[in-house]
Amino acid sequence: MHTVVVGTTGVTAADVLAVARGGARVELSDGAVTALGVAREIVDALAAKPEPVYGVSTGFGALATRHISPELRAQLQRNIVRSHAAGMGPRVEREVVRALMFLRLKTLCSGRTGVRPAVAQTMADILNAGITPVVHEYGSLGCSGDLAPLSHCALTLMGEGDAEGPDGVVRPAGELLAAHGIEPVELREKEGLALLNGTDGMLGMLIMALADLDTLYKSADITAALSLEALLGTDKVLAPELHDIRPHPGQGASAANMLAVLKGSGLTGHHQGDAPRVQDAYSVRCAPQVAGAGRDTMAHARLVADRELASAVDNPVVLPDGRVESNGNFHGAPVAYVLDFLAIAAADLGSIAERRTDRLLDKNRSHGLPPFLADDPGVDSGLMIAQYTQAALVSEMKRLAVPASADSIPSSAMQEDHVSMGWSAARKLRTAIDDLTRIVAIELYAATRAIELREGLTPAPASRAVIEAVRAAGVQGPGPDRFLAPDLAAADAFVRGGHLVAAVEPVTGPLA
């Protein structure tokens, strides 16, 4: 099994995906263990002094003015975890919880939090045992980090609360730890607080969203090319020299992808001889501009994610010179913004895909295709209601594009009077990505059927490869009306699993 070694300088997006989705094992580097020990010595020295130090010998948030006596500090750390584990609603996905825990472990290993090496090792042991704390949908305002979700994870380290075992069964966390020979952690000064302060949930979801969107944007370029071909559009608008004079990198990449898919097509431009069109509709002609803008948004989001992956987010933090200082680095604004940006871009990509699908189904705009791509229009309804489903998904994506980060609600007796709502931005982006996958799948379903209905014209080799692969995956072609939901579900699985891109790239070479 793949192993990810966590050091003092952060981790990569590939590391997060390996642990969250691939079940990779986690090990602490020798340097991380040393850094943990050095920082802990600083915290222990401060704890022995009479002067109050936030998070070490004081209360938290609005209660930070109270000095806590030594005999109550272990109880203080236990209490913050128990009281902050206040999430509600449905459980979040296993991959999200694993990313959340791994990214908190990354910050612990930076040597900036002051926890003992044993705390970090226990977190690694829990990940390696396949134990997943029960974390709920609601409870994070994205400042001070993802408090409630991280608290539910910390509760598992203490052997309390509920968790899911590697068998998928939810049991008391103490039982699961005992079954895997893991000793619960007895928290000391600063440790409870260090387990809770971070942007780890929203960052983990950002990294997974970027991985999913990378495949989806390639898939959307493919379906846009198939729709252009089915509509007998022109590929001249994809010429590199046209995109070089507006040098947005994403736009050029999307145009190149579409041009590669359409290479060798006998359908593109066919209209020039018998039904002249000066130019194609925006949804066809401007596909690279819309998809390209989304790709450039993703590039910015990756930059933010990489910076956050290299960060140590906690409050207070142990600095290299031995100072322990309060700070505001836990605020999720940088991550929250790009999560919202991605939801906006995804909504627009879904919207333009739906417009192309509608055009394929409308006999007045499809340039000779049967109404709704039906076998016997009037007797058969064809794909009429598939487009309804697509339209409903687009409408939901527009609602999900409303920024969460534009909102803030005061908490903690006005001590935390401005919050990021980054967790909420991440949760709605996950839903948006699911919706976008279904929208692209419906365009794929319509475009492949439309191409097959263009009898006597030869599609591009890449298009033929897509049609063969999607039919082999159980997505049926043209014919009389049938139960449509299974076909759409098969198309969704085809796109979701990356099979659309995999079908094209042997013909086109790697897509950008």
LINKA-V6255 format. One record per backbone hydrogen bond with DSSP energy under -1.0 kcal/mol. CO is the residue of the C=O (numbers start at 1). NH is the residue of the N-H. E is the energy in kcal/mol with one decimal. If there is no record, write none. Layout:
BEGIN
CO;NH;E / CO;NH;E
END
This chain:
BEGIN
2;25;-2.4 / 4;27;-2.5 / 6;29;-2.6 / 12;16;-1.8 / 13;17;-2.4 / 14;18;-2.2 / 15;19;-2.1 / 16;20;-3.1 / 17;21;-2.3 / 17;22;-1.4 / 18;24;-2.5 / 25;4;-3.1 / 27;6;-3.2 / 29;33;-2.1 / 30;34;-2.3 / 31;35;-2.5 / 32;36;-2.6 / 33;37;-2.0 / 34;38;-2.3 / 35;39;-2.3 / 36;40;-1.9 / 37;41;-1.8 / 38;42;-1.3 / 39;43;-1.9 / 40;44;-2.8 / 41;45;-2.0 / 42;46;-2.1 / 43;47;-2.5 / 44;48;-1.2 / 46;49;-1.1 / 53;56;-1.9 / 53;57;-2.8 / 57;68;-2.8 / 60;63;-2.7 / 61;64;-1.5 / 63;66;-1.4 / 66;59;-1.4 / 69;72;-2.0 / 70;73;-1.1 / 72;76;-2.3 / 73;77;-2.0 / 74;78;-2.2 / 75;79;-2.9 / 76;80;-2.1 / 77;81;-1.4 / 78;82;-2.5 / 79;83;-3.0 / 80;84;-1.7 / 81;85;-1.2 / 84;86;-2.4 / 88;138;-2.6 / 90;137;-2.1 / 93;97;-1.8 / 94;98;-2.5 / 95;99;-2.0 / 96;100;-2.5 / 97;101;-2.6 / 98;102;-2.5 / 99;103;-2.5 / 100;104;-1.7 / 101;105;-2.4 / 102;106;-2.1 / 103;107;-1.6 / 104;108;-2.3 / 105;109;-2.4 / 107;110;-1.2 / 108;111;-1.5 / 112;318;-2.9 / 116;119;-1.1 / 116;120;-1.2 / 117;121;-2.5 / 118;122;-2.1 / 119;123;-1.8 / 120;124;-2.1 / 121;125;-2.6 / 122;126;-2.2 / 123;127;-2.1 / 124;128;-2.6 / 125;129;-1.7 / 126;131;-2.0 / 127;130;-1.3 / 132;164;-3.4 / 135;92;-2.5 / 138;88;-1.8 / 141;421;-3.2 / 142;332;-1.7 / 145;147;-1.5 / 146;150;-2.3 / 147;151;-2.3 / 148;152;-2.1 / 149;153;-1.3 / 150;154;-2.5 / 151;155;-2.4 / 152;156;-1.1 / 153;157;-1.3 / 154;158;-1.3 / 155;160;-2.7 / 156;159;-1.6 / 157;185;-2.8 / 161;173;-2.9 / 162;134;-2.1 / 163;171;-2.8 / 164;132;-2.8 / 165;168;-2.3 / 169;165;-2.6 / 171;163;-2.5 / 172;176;-1.7 / 173;177;-2.7 / 174;178;-2.2 / 175;179;-2.3 / 176;180;-1.1 / 177;182;-2.9 / 178;181;-1.4 / 188;191;-1.7 / 190;194;-2.2 / 191;195;-1.3 / 193;196;-1.4 / 193;197;-1.3 / 196;198;-1.0 / 198;146;-3.3 / 199;203;-2.5 / 200;204;-2.5 / 201;205;-2.1 / 202;206;-1.9 / 203;207;-2.5 / 204;208;-2.0 / 205;209;-2.3 / 206;210;-2.5 / 207;211;-1.6 / 208;212;-2.2 / 209;213;-3.1 / 210;214;-1.9 / 211;215;-1.2 / 212;216;-2.2 / 213;217;-3.1 / 214;218;-1.3 / 215;219;-2.4 / 216;220;-2.8 / 217;221;-1.8 / 218;222;-1.8 / 219;223;-2.5 / 220;224;-2.3 / 221;225;-2.0 / 222;226;-2.4 / 223;227;-2.5 / 224;228;-2.4 / 225;229;-2.3 / 226;230;-2.7 / 227;231;-2.0 / 228;233;-3.0 / 229;232;-1.6 / 233;269;-2.2 / 235;238;-1.7 / 236;239;-1.6 / 239;242;-1.4 / 239;243;-1.1 / 240;244;-2.0 / 246;248;-2.7 / 248;252;-2.0 / 249;253;-2.1 / 250;254;-2.6 / 251;255;-2.4 / 252;256;-2.2 / 253;257;-2.2 / 254;258;-2.5 / 255;259;-2.6 / 256;260;-2.1 / 257;261;-2.1 / 258;262;-2.0 / 262;265;-2.0 / 267;270;-2.1 / 269;272;-1.8 / 270;273;-1.1 / 271;275;-2.4 / 281;284;-1.4 / 281;285;-3.2 / 282;286;-3.0 / 286;290;-2.0 / 287;291;-2.6 / 288;292;-2.3 / 289;293;-1.7 / 290;294;-1.6 / 291;295;-2.1 / 292;296;-2.3 / 293;297;-1.8 / 294;298;-2.0 / 295;299;-1.9 / 296;300;-1.8 / 297;301;-2.3 / 298;302;-2.5 / 299;303;-1.7 / 300;304;-2.0 / 301;305;-2.6 / 302;306;-2.7 / 303;307;-2.0 / 304;308;-2.3 / 305;309;-2.5 / 306;310;-1.2 / 308;311;-1.4 / 317;325;-2.1 / 319;322;-2.4 / 323;319;-3.3 / 325;317;-2.4 / 328;331;-1.9 / 332;336;-3.1 / 333;337;-2.7 / 334;338;-1.2 / 335;339;-2.0 / 336;340;-2.1 / 337;341;-2.7 / 338;342;-2.4 / 339;343;-1.6 / 340;344;-2.0 / 341;345;-2.4 / 342;346;-2.6 / 343;347;-1.9 / 344;348;-1.8 / 345;349;-2.1 / 346;350;-2.4 / 347;351;-2.1 / 348;352;-2.3 / 349;353;-1.7 / 350;354;-2.0 / 351;355;-1.6 / 352;356;-1.6 / 353;357;-2.0 / 354;358;-2.6 / 355;359;-1.8 / 356;360;-2.0 / 357;361;-1.3 / 361;372;-3.0 / 362;365;-2.0 / 362;366;-1.4 / 370;373;-2.4 / 371;374;-2.2 / 372;383;-2.7 / 376;379;-1.4 / 376;380;-3.2 / 380;378;-1.5 / 381;384;-1.7 / 383;387;-1.7 / 385;389;-2.3 / 386;390;-2.1 / 387;391;-2.7 / 388;392;-2.4 / 389;393;-2.0 / 390;394;-2.3 / 391;395;-2.4 / 392;396;-2.0 / 393;397;-2.3 / 394;398;-2.0 / 395;399;-1.6 / 396;400;-2.4 / 397;401;-1.1 / 399;402;-1.3 / 404;407;-1.7 / 411;416;-1.5 / 412;415;-2.3 / 415;417;-1.0 / 416;411;-2.1 / 421;425;-1.9 / 422;426;-2.3 / 423;427;-2.5 / 424;428;-2.2 / 425;429;-1.6 / 426;430;-1.9 / 427;431;-1.4 / 428;432;-2.4 / 429;433;-2.5 / 430;434;-1.8 / 431;435;-2.4 / 432;436;-2.8 / 433;437;-2.1 / 434;438;-1.6 / 435;439;-2.2 / 436;440;-2.7 / 437;441;-1.9 / 438;442;-2.0 / 439;443;-2.1 / 440;444;-2.5 / 441;445;-2.3 / 442;446;-2.4 / 443;447;-3.1 / 444;448;-2.4 / 445;449;-1.5 / 446;450;-2.6 / 447;451;-2.4 / 448;452;-1.9 / 449;453;-1.4 / 451;454;-1.3 / 453;455;-1.9 / 454;457;-1.6 / 458;266;-3.1 / 460;464;-2.4 / 461;465;-2.0 / 462;466;-2.0 / 463;467;-2.6 / 464;468;-2.4 / 465;469;-2.2 / 466;470;-3.0 / 467;471;-2.1 / 468;472;-2.0 / 469;473;-1.2 / 470;475;-2.1 / 471;474;-1.6 / 484;488;-2.1 / 485;489;-2.6 / 486;490;-2.2 / 487;491;-2.2 / 488;492;-2.4 / 489;493;-2.3 / 490;494;-1.9 / 491;495;-2.1 / 492;496;-3.1 / 493;497;-2.0 / 494;499;-1.6 / 495;498;-1.8 / 498;502;-1.9 / 499;503;-1.8 / 500;504;-1.3 / 501;505;-2.4 / 504;507;-1.9 / 504;508;-2.2 / 505;509;-2.5
END
